[in-house]
Amino acid sequence: MSDPHPDTPVGELSEGEILRRILDRLGPSGSPVGPGDDAAVITTADRRVVATVDTLVHGPDFRLAWSSPFDLGWKAAAVNLADVAAMGARPVALLVALAMPDSTRISFVESLADGLRAACDELAPGCAVEGGDLTVSDTLTVAVTALGSLDGRAPVLRSGARPGDVVAVAGALGAAGRGLTTLFQRFTDASGAPTPVDLAQLAVDERSELEAQLRPSPPLSLGIAAAEAGATAMMDVSDGLVLDATRMAAASGVCLALDSRTLGDDPRSALTGGEDHALLATFPSTVALAPGFRPIGEVRAAGDHAVLVDGAPFDGRSGWDPYRDWDSGSG
Amino acid sequence: MSDPHPDTPVGELSEGEILRRILDRLGPSGSPVGPGDDAAVITTADRRVVATVDTLVHGPDFRLAWSSPFDLGWKAAAVNLADVAAMGARPVALLVALAMPDSTRISFVESLADGLRAACDELAPGCAVEGGDLTVSDTLTVAVTALGSLDGRAPVLRSGARPGDVVAVAGALGAAGRGLTTLFQRFTDASGAPTPVDLAQLAVDERSELEAQLRPSPPLSLGIAAAEAGATAMMDVSDGLVLDATRMAAASGVCLALDSRTLGDDPRSALTGGEDHALLATFPSTVALAPGFRPIGEVRAAGDHAVLVDGAPFDGRSGWDPYRDWDSGSG
């Protein structure tokens, strides 16, 4: 069987031919049973597995004018690896459900596979794509399941924060949100439709914020470090610090009091910008913070507000809710 | 917070409100950490987990004129539970990634959750939805990840069939395919668009074939029985017996010789009809078949053809390949 031309639409290939092109890009499986059977068999270090799924949909979650297929594969992996890391677990395997129009070029699928693999190699070495599913859809959709091993540790939940704990974060806050603002302000046409990104138009800072949005690299190995240092609660910041801190406060039955002076030059974007996938954790005040974490506030007993910023309730839009905030008509 | 009206579009609700409606339907979690944290924590009986994902997309995989939301949830669970059972494993958890238009009514989402739960309760008692993801999409898409426990057994792969083994099957073959034919022949309009099903037009047999297509109930508990009886290879028949037997033969490096006289009154539909999710397995000729399995052929050494039917290569269309067979223009 000769290789198809890179521009060949997947609709002209069999499922087996498409799969073979993907599997060639994914590298060796680390599992007893990897891709190709009815299911994969994944090994964990104890009798528990951490499991999460997150979906990227063309339109609400990415635009092909802005994201390369490599970026898309990378981000689909990264956002799920972050959820595993936020439990204090070590990512061990991804399953990828790819639904795509049959006009999609095979080279697009190959680059997406390259991005999945590169994100695993950089953010969670030892983790690989071990299974998946191909489907036809009018809407390009990438649903990634990530599995992780706790290696004998207890999972770190959202619900464990206690009054007196230190609130801390590892990774950037606000950069990905500023990158998204740049995309909407600089790379859309008069009708609001996305236009290709011209990096030459951007300053160095803007480029790095764009990369934080399109190809995020949160410090995921610090999730295990936080668990080992005694973190009482942890989650990744996917929808904005205030909104996600509100969720942690609600799950824990406490108030998270944040200090905006710890949030850098642009505290408002740090408080509201989503998609950085930094790790938000709480630590007992009696222990040293895990390496890579910086304090941003303290846990207080529950009161009138789940989150306080500089002692007052936050007065702005606190983050991104996909069902309230996405208008498909503007896609 | 008062309950929303059943007709409320999800676009008018927050993600938290939609999630609460779903979680209310799913029943108690059987896991140490169920829905609500960054990831679920699933317990298995040993240090391995079986993991698979399969996606149903509106258009190629289901039509809302034909499938109720309950049917859709049921089928999305069933096809994934079948993949776990076909490894000889016990399903323990599902993760559900639901991407839907924001015009979707909340009652639709609730019925879909009811169908997911009912399929777990009937086909794989003890398995429940333990996590998931909600996304906005123009195309209704349900991607289900199923996780299973091997309980100390070796997984049964596609690659273990050996010359001399008996080929056997558990569950119906062809019924779901005949149900699909009925839908296309009887419940489409002049343009080919699907029209609502009127059960009063159908004979008893036709109704049961329709149910096999829309709400399949393969005998999944027999997967463990097959593993315990010494099955050398196993898979579920999702794309048609000849096509799936060809895959097993290729993985095992053998020929599967089928006897059409064992395939009932309509051997052609048994050979080519997809979506029954019956279990296809091979057993050493020296052991008794697992209960519920019936012999349909024998394994031979590899030859010119991966599959023989009554001693000759099969001369028809052998099954369903989504990339070659689905024309989105006819959706």
Interface residues (C-beta under 8 A of the other chain):
Chain A: V10 G11 L13 S14 E15 I18 P32 V33 G36 D37 D38 A39 A40 V41 I42 T43 T44 A45 D46 R47 R48 V49 V50 A51 T52 V53 D54 T55 L56 V57 G59 P60 D61 D83 V84 A86 M87 A89 A93 L95 V96 A97 A99 P101 D102 E130 G131 G132 D133 L134 T135 V136 S137 D138 T139 T141 A143 T145 A146 L147 G148 L150 P155 L157 R158 S159 M234 M235 D236 A251 D321 P322 Y323 R324 W326 S328 G331
Chain B: V10 G11 L13 S14 E15 I18 P32 V33 G36 D37 D38 A39 A40 V41 I42 T43 T44 A45 D46 R47 R48 V49 V50 A51 T52 V53 D54 T55 L56 V57 G59 P60 D61 D83 V84 A86 M87 A89 A93 L95 V96 A97 A99 P101 D102 E130 G131 G132 D133 L134 T135 V136 S137 D138 T139 T141 A143 T145 A146 L147 G148 L150 P155 L157 R158 S159 M234 M235 D236 A251 D321 P322 Y323 R324 W326 S328 G331
